[in-house]
Amino acid sequence: MPLRPLPVRAAFEYRKKAGRREYVRVKLVRSADGIVEAIKHAQEGAGIITSLTETDGLVELSERTTTVEPGSTVGFLSYAALSG
């Protein structure tokens, strides 16, 4: 059964090229208005271990997505869901 990303509000800006799927490491927080938001980890890269230990999961960005603006809805995949 394929995983279904949970919709959350982006609290970050991100740009990428079209044509490739990307995953952004994020931490979830509850904002002042009660909505769950995804905050992008400050550092990226496969060797940045804190980007895994200080985050809750991944935001999946489709091949068609080129920008994420704060306030937009993005799909969140928790590490727990990914590990089965």
Secondary structure in CASP SS format (residue, H / E / C, confidence):
PFRMAT SS
TARGET T0000
AUTHOR 0000-0000-0000
METHOD secondary structure of the structure
MODEL  1
M C 1.00
P C 1.00
L C 1.00
R C 1.00
P C 1.00
L E 1.00
P E 1.00
V E 1.00
R E 1.00
A E 1.00
A C 1.00
F C 1.00
E C 1.00
Y E 1.00
R E 1.00
K C 1.00
K C 1.00
A C 1.00
G C 1.00
R C 1.00
R C 1.00
E E 1.00
Y E 1.00
V E 1.00
R E 1.00
V E 1.00
K E 1.00
L E 1.00
V E 1.00
R E 1.00
S C 1.00
A C 1.00
D C 1.00
G C 1.00
I C 1.00
V E 1.00
E E 1.00
A E 1.00
I E 1.00
K E 1.00
H C 1.00
A C 1.00
Q C 1.00
E C 1.00
G C 1.00
A C 1.00
G C 1.00
I C 1.00
I C 1.00
T H 1.00
S H 1.00
L H 1.00
T H 1.00
E C 1.00
T C 1.00
D C 1.00
G E 1.00
L E 1.00
V E 1.00
E E 1.00
L E 1.00
S C 1.00
E C 1.00
R C 1.00
T C 1.00
T C 1.00
T E 1.00
V E 1.00
E C 1.00
P C 1.00
G C 1.00
S C 1.00
T E 1.00
V E 1.00
G E 1.00
F E 1.00
L E 1.00
S E 1.00
Y H 1.00
A H 1.00
A H 1.00
L H 1.00
S H 1.00
G C 1.00
END
